[in-house]
Structure formats: structure tokens, C-alpha cells
Amino acid sequence: MSNVPVARPKIVCLCGSLRFSREFATERTRLTLDLAIVLAPEATEAPVLDPLLVRALGELHLRRIDLADEVRIVNPGGYIGEATRREIEYADALGKPVTYFHELAMGDS
């Protein structure tokens, strides 16, 4: 065990398109250095995933949101896809704060 005292860390769940892997890595590092626990989806190497597995992975990510104190949307250029919109709606329904990597323009959601 470490002798360095750390208060209960904030748990942040990253959401967004995995095409932004560099931005995910940047946010993961930044948040970790801010002493947060970071939860994020993992990219899979399979070229085509079984549709049932894709659904299960989506549900698994919602469980990450359940555990989080904050949901951080990785959305360079303001891009938010269908799955990420679903995750934002889920986080909102749970009353989780949702923050954005890229500020949204008026009319974006």
C-alpha cells in the first residue's frame, strides 16, 4: 500500500466513437493525472462482430455509466453518433453530469 493519501477519486466514464482513439488516450491520461478512475470502452480487433455481441458490449458500456460519477463525451469536431446519443440519454436519465471534450455548438445535442 502507498503512503500517499488519496481521497475517494472521481469515476469518469468516457463515451464516444472509438475512431477517436487518440483523443480517448489523451483524455484517459489527463483524467488519470487528475487522480480520477477512468472507465472506457475497449476497441476490439475482430473485423466483424456478431450482432448479439455488439448489443452485449453496448449494454456493458451502460454498466460503466452506472458506476461513473461523470460521463465525458469524446467528440472532436462536435461529432456524436447514434450509440453515443443513447449513452448521453441514459446518463441524463440517471442524473449523471455529462461533459464534452469539444464544446457543443448551439443546436447540437
TORSEDO-77753 format. One record per atom (N, C-alpha, C): y, z, x; residue number from 1; residue in one letter. Coordinates in steps of 0.02 Angstrom, whole numbers, plus 32768, in hexadecimal, padded with zeros to 4 digits. Example, Ala and Ser with C-alpha at 12.3 -4.5 7.8 and 13.67 -1.06 7.14 Angstrom:
2
(pt (7EE4 8186 8294) 1 'A')
(pt (7F1F 8186 8267) 1 'A')
(pt (7F5B 8186 8294) 1 'A')
(pt (7F90 8162 8282) 2 'S')
(pt (7FCB 8165 82AC) 2 'S')
(pt (8002 818A 8285) 2 'S')
This chain:
109
(pt (7FC5 8000 802A) 1 'M')
(pt (8000 8000 8000) 1 'M')
(pt (803E 8000 802C) 1 'M')
(pt (8071 7FE2 8012) 2 'S')
(pt (80B0 7FDD 8035) 2 'S')
(pt (80D9 801C 8029) 2 'S')
(pt (8102 802C 8059) 3 'N')
(pt (8131 8064 8052) 3 'N')
(pt (8174 804C 8036) 3 'N')
(pt (8179 800C 8027) 4 'V')
(pt (81B7 7FF1 800C) 4 'V')
(pt (81B6 7FFA 7FC0) 4 'V')
(pt (81E6 8021 7FA6) 5 'P')
(pt (81E7 802B 7F5D) 5 'P')
(pt (8200 7FED 7F39) 5 'P')
(pt (81DD 7FD9 7F05) 6 'V')
(pt (81F1 7FA1 7EDC) 6 'V')
(pt (81EB 7FB7 7E93) 6 'V')
(pt (8223 7FB2 7E6F) 7 'A')
(pt (8221 7FC2 7E28) 7 'A')
(pt (81F5 7F8F 7E05) 7 'A')
(pt (81E5 7F9C 7DC5) 8 'R')
(pt (81BC 7F6C 7DA0) 8 'R')
(pt (81DF 7F28 7DA3) 8 'R')
(pt (81BE 7EF7 7DC0) 9 'P')
(pt (81DD 7EB5 7DC6) 9 'P')
(pt (81E0 7E91 7D84) 9 'P')
(pt (8212 7E66 7D7E) 10 'K')
(pt (8216 7E3A 7D44) 10 'K')
(pt (81DF 7E05 7D4B) 10 'K')
(pt (81C0 7DF3 7D13) 11 'I')
(pt (818D 7DBF 7D12) 11 'I')
(pt (81AD 7D81 7CF3) 11 'I')
(pt (81AC 7D4A 7D18) 12 'V')
(pt (81CB 7D0C 7D01) 12 'V')
(pt (8196 7CD6 7CFC) 12 'V')
(pt (8193 7CB5 7CC4) 13 'C')
(pt (8165 7C7D 7CBA) 13 'C')
(pt (818C 7C3C 7CC0) 13 'C')
(pt (8177 7C11 7CEE) 14 'L')
(pt (8195 7BCF 7CF6) 14 'L')
(pt (8175 7B9E 7CC6) 14 'L')
(pt (819D 7B76 7CA5) 15 'C')
(pt (8185 7B43 7C78) 15 'C')
(pt (81A9 7B02 7C88) 15 'C')
(pt (8188 7ACA 7C7B) 16 'G')
(pt (81A6 7A89 7C85) 16 'G')
(pt (8172 7A57 7C9B) 16 'G')
(pt (8188 7A1A 7CA5) 17 'S')
(pt (815A 79E5 7CBA) 17 'S')
(pt (8144 79F0 7D02) 17 'S')
(pt (8103 79EA 7D0E) 18 'L')
(pt (80E9 79F3 7D52) 18 'L')
(pt (80FC 79B9 7D7F) 18 'L')
(pt (811C 7985 7D65) 19 'R')
(pt (8135 7950 7D90) 19 'R')
(pt (816C 796A 7DBD) 19 'R')
(pt (8189 79A4 7DAB) 20 'F')
(pt (81BE 79C3 7DD2) 20 'F')
(pt (81A2 79F8 7E02) 20 'F')
(pt (816D 79E7 7E25) 21 'S')
(pt (814B 7A18 7E4F) 21 'S')
(pt (8179 7A36 7E85) 21 'S')
(pt (81A6 7A0E 7EA0) 22 'R')
(pt (81D4 7A27 7ED4) 22 'R')
(pt (8203 7A5C 7EB6) 22 'R')
(pt (821C 7A4F 7E7A) 23 'E')
(pt (8249 7A7E 7E59) 23 'E')
(pt (8223 7ABE 7E45) 23 'E')
(pt (81E5 7AB5 7E2E) 24 'F')
(pt (81BC 7AF0 7E1F) 24 'F')
(pt (81B4 7B1C 7E5D) 24 'F')
(pt (81A5 7AFC 7E96) 25 'A')
(pt (819D 7B21 7ED5) 25 'A')
(pt (81DD 7B45 7EE8) 25 'A')
(pt (8215 7B23 7EE0) 26 'T')
(pt (8256 7B41 7EF1) 26 'T')
(pt (8263 7B7F 7EC6) 26 'T')
(pt (8258 7B79 7E85) 27 'E')
(pt (8263 7BB1 7E58) 27 'E')
(pt (8232 7BEA 7E65) 27 'E')
(pt (81F4 7BD8 7E72) 28 'R')
(pt (81C1 7C0B 7E81) 28 'R')
(pt (81D7 7C34 7EBE) 28 'R')
(pt (81EE 7C11 7EF2) 29 'T')
(pt (8204 7C33 7F2F) 29 'T')
(pt (8241 7C5E 7F22) 29 'T')
(pt (8273 7C41 7F00) 30 'R')
(pt (82B1 7C66 7EF2) 30 'R')
(pt (82A3 7CA5 7ECA) 30 'R')
(pt (827B 7CA0 7E96) 31 'L')
(pt (826C 7CD9 7E6C) 31 'L')
(pt (8242 7D0D 7E91) 31 'L')
(pt (8213 7CF7 7EBA) 32 'T')
(pt (81EB 7D25 7EE2) 32 'T')
(pt (8217 7D4D 7F12) 32 'T')
(pt (8247 7D2B 7F32) 33 'L')
(pt (8274 7D4D 7F60) 33 'L')
(pt (82A4 7D7C 7F3B) 33 'L')
(pt (82AC 7D71 7EF9) 34 'D')
(pt (82D2 7DA0 7ECF) 34 'D')
(pt (82A4 7DD8 7EB6) 34 'D')
(pt (8267 7DDA 7ED0) 35 'L')
(pt (8234 7E0D 7EC0) 35 'L')
(pt (821C 7E09 7E77) 35 'L')
(pt (8216 7DCD 7E5D) 36 'A')
(pt (81F9 7DC2 7E1B) 36 'A')
(pt (81B1 7DAC 7E23) 36 'A')
(pt (8189 7DBA 7DF2) 37 'I')
(pt (8145 7D9F 7DED) 37 'I')
(pt (814C 7D5C 7DC9) 37 'I')
(pt (8131 7D27 7DE6) 38 'V')
(pt (8139 7CE4 7DC9) 38 'V')
(pt (80F6 7CCB 7DAF) 38 'V')
(pt (80F6 7CB7 7D70) 39 'L')
(pt (80BC 7C98 7D50) 39 'L')
(pt (80CE 7C4F 7D44) 39 'L')
(pt (80A0 7C22 7D53) 40 'A')
(pt (80AE 7BDB 7D4A) 40 'A')
(pt (806D 7BB5 7D3F) 40 'A')
(pt (8072 7B7B 7D1F) 41 'P')
(pt (8037 7B51 7D17) 41 'P')
(pt (8021 7B36 7D5B) 41 'P')
(pt (7FE2 7B27 7D61) 42 'E')
(pt (7FC7 7B0A 7D9E) 42 'E')
(pt (7FB8 7AC1 7D93) 42 'E')
(pt (7FCC 7A97 7DC1) 43 'A')
(pt (7FBB 7A50 7DBD) 43 'A')
(pt (7F70 7A48 7DC8) 43 'A')
(pt (7F52 7A1B 7DA3) 44 'T')
(pt (7F0B 7A0D 7DAC) 44 'T')
(pt (7F04 79C9 7DCD) 44 'T')
(pt (7ED0 79C1 7DF4) 45 'E')
(pt (7EC6 7983 7E1A) 45 'E')
(pt (7E9C 7950 7DF4) 45 'E')
(pt (7E7F 7964 7DBC) 46 'A')
(pt (7E55 7936 7D96) 46 'A')
(pt (7E7F 78FC 7D7A) 46 'A')
(pt (7E68 78BE 7D82) 47 'P')
(pt (7E90 7885 7D6A) 47 'P')
(pt (7E98 7884 7D1E) 47 'P')
(pt (7E64 7895 7CFA) 48 'V')
(pt (7E67 7897 7CB1) 48 'V')
(pt (7E44 78D7 7C9A) 48 'V')
(pt (7E68 7900 7C75) 49 'L')
(pt (7E4A 793E 7C5D) 49 'L')
(pt (7E31 7935 7C16) 49 'L')
(pt (7DFB 7957 7C06) 50 'D')
(pt (7DE0 7959 7BC3) 50 'D')
(pt (7E16 7974 7B94) 50 'D')
(pt (7E21 7955 7B5B) 51 'P')
(pt (7E55 796B 7B2C) 51 'P')
(pt (7E4E 79B5 7B17) 51 'P')
(pt (7E10 79CD 7B11) 52 'L')
(pt (7E06 7A14 7B00) 52 'L')
(pt (7E1D 7A41 7B38) 52 'L')
(pt (7E12 7A2B 7B76) 53 'L')
(pt (7E29 7A52 7BAF) 53 'L')
(pt (7E76 7A51 7BB2) 53 'L')
(pt (7E94 7A19 7BA3) 54 'V')
(pt (7EDE 7A15 7BA3) 54 'V')
(pt (7EF9 7A47 7B70) 54 'V')
(pt (7EDB 7A4A 7B35) 55 'R')
(pt (7EF2 7A7B 7B02) 55 'R')
(pt (7EE8 7AC2 7B1A) 55 'R')
(pt (7EAF 7ACF 7B39) 56 'A')
(pt (7EA1 7B13 7B52) 56 'A')
(pt (7ED3 7B27 7B88) 56 'A')
(pt (7EE5 7AF7 7BB4) 57 'L')
(pt (7F15 7B06 7BE9) 57 'L')
(pt (7F5A 7B14 7BCA) 57 'L')
(pt (7F6B 7AF0 7B95) 58 'G')
(pt (7FAA 7AFD 7B72) 58 'G')
(pt (7FAC 7B43 7B54) 58 'G')
(pt (7F74 7B57 7B37) 59 'E')
(pt (7F6F 7B9A 7B1A) 59 'E')
(pt (7F71 7BCF 7B51) 59 'E')
(pt (7F51 7BC1 7B89) 60 'L')
(pt (7F53 7BEF 7BC3) 60 'L')
(pt (7F9B 7BFA 7BD9) 60 'L')
(pt (7FC3 7BC5 7BD9) 61 'H')
(pt (8009 7BCC 7BEE) 61 'H')
(pt (8030 7BF6 7BBC) 61 'H')
(pt (8020 7BF2 7B7C) 62 'L')
(pt (8040 7C1E 7B4B) 62 'L')
(pt (8030 7C67 7B59) 62 'L')
(pt (7FF5 7C75 7B72) 63 'R')
(pt (7FE4 7CBA 7B84) 63 'R')
(pt (800F 7CD1 7BBF) 63 'R')
(pt (8022 7CA3 7BEC) 64 'R')
(pt (8050 7CB5 7C22) 64 'R')
(pt (8093 7CC9 7C05) 64 'R')
(pt (80A9 7CA4 7BD3) 65 'I')
(pt (80E8 7CB4 7BB1) 65 'I')
(pt (80E4 7CF9 7B91) 65 'I')
(pt (80AA 7D08 7B73) 66 'D')
(pt (80A0 7D4B 7B55) 66 'D')
(pt (80AD 7D82 7B89) 66 'D')
(pt (8098 7D78 7BC6) 67 'L')
(pt (809E 7DAA 7BFB) 67 'L')
(pt (80E4 7DAF 7C18) 67 'L')
(pt (810C 7D7B 7C10) 68 'A')
(pt (814C 7D75 7C33) 68 'A')
(pt (8184 7D9D 7C11) 68 'A')
(pt (81B3 7DB3 7C3C) 69 'D')
(pt (81F2 7DD1 7C24) 69 'D')
(pt (8226 7D9A 7C17) 69 'D')
(pt (821F 7D62 7C3A) 70 'E')
(pt (824E 7D2A 7C35) 70 'E')
(pt (8228 7CE9 7C3E) 70 'E')
(pt (823F 7CB5 7C1C) 71 'V')
(pt (8222 7C73 7C23) 71 'V')
(pt (8258 7C47 7C44) 71 'V')
(pt (8247 7C28 7C7C) 72 'R')
(pt (8276 7BFE 7CA2) 72 'R')
(pt (825F 7BB6 7C9C) 72 'R')
(pt (8289 7B8B 7C81) 73 'I')
(pt (8278 7B46 7C77) 73 'I')
(pt (828E 7B1D 7CB4) 73 'I')
(pt (825E 7AFC 7CD4) 74 'V')
(pt (826D 7AD0 7D0C) 74 'V')
(pt (8278 7A8B 7CEF) 74 'V')
(pt (82B8 7A77 7CEC) 75 'N')
(pt (82CA 7A3A 7CC8) 75 'N')
(pt (8300 7A12 7CEE) 75 'N')
(pt (82F0 79F9 7D2A) 76 'P')
(pt (8322 79D1 7D4E) 76 'P')
(pt (833C 7997 7D24) 76 'P')
(pt (837D 798E 7D27) 77 'G')
(pt (839B 7958 7CFF) 77 'G')
(pt (839C 7968 7CB5) 77 'G')
(pt (8387 79A3 7CA1) 78 'G')
(pt (8386 79B7 7C5B) 78 'G')
(pt (8348 79A2 7C36) 78 'G')
(pt (8316 7985 7C59) 79 'Y')
(pt (82D9 796C 7C38) 79 'Y')
(pt (82AF 79A6 7C1C) 79 'Y')
(pt (829E 79A0 7BDB) 80 'I')
(pt (8271 79CF 7BBB) 80 'I')
(pt (8241 79A6 7B90) 80 'I')
(pt (8201 79A8 7BA2) 81 'G')
(pt (81CF 7982 7B7D) 81 'G')
(pt (81B4 79A9 7B41) 81 'G')
(pt (8187 7988 7B1D) 82 'E')
(pt (816C 79A4 7ADF) 82 'E')
(pt (8148 79E8 7AEB) 82 'E')
(pt (811E 79EC 7B1E) 83 'A')
(pt (80FA 7A2A 7B2B) 83 'A')
(pt (812A 7A62 7B3D) 83 'A')
(pt (815D 7A52 7B64) 84 'T')
(pt (818E 7A85 7B77) 84 'T')
(pt (81B6 7A9C 7B3B) 84 'T')
(pt (81C7 7A6E 7B0E) 85 'R')
(pt (81EB 7A81 7AD0) 85 'R')
(pt (81C0 7AB3 7AA8) 85 'R')
(pt (817F 7AA6 7AA5) 86 'R')
(pt (8151 7AD4 7A82) 86 'R')
(pt (8152 7B19 7AA3) 86 'R')
(pt (8153 7B1A 7AE5) 87 'E')
(pt (8154 7B5A 7B09) 87 'E')
(pt (8196 7B7F 7AFE) 87 'E')
(pt (81CE 7B5B 7AFB) 88 'I')
(pt (820F 7B7A 7AED) 88 'I')
(pt (820F 7B97 7AA7) 88 'I')
(pt (81F5 7B72 7A76) 89 'E')
(pt (81F1 7B8C 7A31) 89 'E')
(pt (81C6 7BCB 7A2E) 89 'E')
(pt (818F 7BCA 7A53) 90 'Y')
(pt (8162 7C04 7A55) 90 'Y')
(pt (8186 7C40 7A73) 90 'Y')
(pt (81A8 7C36 7AAC) 91 'A')
(pt (81CD 7C6D 7ACC) 91 'A')
(pt (8204 7C87 7A9E) 91 'A')
(pt (8228 7C59 7A7D) 92 'D')
(pt (825C 7C6E 7A4E) 92 'D')
(pt (8240 7C99 7A16) 92 'D')
(pt (8206 7C84 79FB) 93 'A')
(pt (81E6 7CA9 79C4) 93 'A')
(pt (81D3 7CF0 79DA) 93 'A')
(pt (81C4 7CF8 7A1A) 94 'L')
(pt (81B2 7D3A 7A35) 94 'L')
(pt (81EF 7D62 7A4A) 94 'L')
(pt (822A 7D43 7A48) 95 'G')
(pt (8267 7D65 7A5D) 95 'G')
(pt (826F 7D69 7AA9) 95 'G')
(pt (824C 7D3C 7ACD) 96 'K')
(pt (8251 7D3B 7B16) 96 'K')
(pt (8291 7D16 7B2B) 96 'K')
(pt (82B6 7D30 7B5C) 97 'P')
(pt (82EF 7D0A 7B75) 97 'P')
(pt (82D7 7CCA 7B96) 97 'P')
(pt (82FA 7C93 7B88) 98 'V')
(pt (82EA 7C52 7BA5) 98 'V')
(pt (8326 7C3C 7BCE) 98 'V')
(pt (831A 7C2E 7C0F) 99 'T')
(pt (834E 7C15 7C3B) 99 'T')
(pt (8339 7BD1 7C55) 99 'T')
(pt (8369 7BAD 7C72) 100 'Y')
(pt (835D 7B68 7C86) 100 'Y')
(pt (8370 7B5C 7CCE) 100 'Y')
(pt (8346 7B36 7CF1) 101 'F')
(pt (8353 7B1F 7D36) 101 'F')
(pt (8391 7AF4 7D36) 101 'F')
(pt (8397 7AC8 7D06) 102 'H')
(pt (83CF 7A9A 7CFF) 102 'H')
(pt (83F1 7AAA 7CBD) 102 'H')
(pt (8431 7AB8 7CBE) 103 'E')
(pt (8454 7AC9 7C80) 103 'E')
(pt (844E 7A90 7C4F) 103 'E')
(pt (8445 7AA1 7C10) 104 'L')
(pt (843F 7A6F 7BDB) 104 'L')
(pt (8484 7A57 7BC6) 104 'L')
(pt (848A 7A17 7BB9) 105 'A')
(pt (84C8 79FB 7B9E) 105 'A')
(pt (84CC 7A0D 7B54) 105 'A')
(pt (8507 7A09 7B38) 106 'M')
(pt (850F 7A16 7AF1) 106 'M')
(pt (84E2 79E7 7AC9) 106 'M')
(pt (84BF 7A01 7A99) 107 'G')
(pt (8493 79D8 7A70) 107 'G')
(pt (844C 79D6 7A8A) 107 'G')
(pt (8440 79EA 7AC9) 108 'D')
(pt (83FC 79ED 7AE3) 108 'D')
(pt (83DA 7A2B 7AC8) 108 'D')
(pt (8398 7A28 7AC3) 109 'S')
(pt (8373 7A64 7AAF) 109 'S')
(pt (832D 7A61 7AC9) 109 'S')
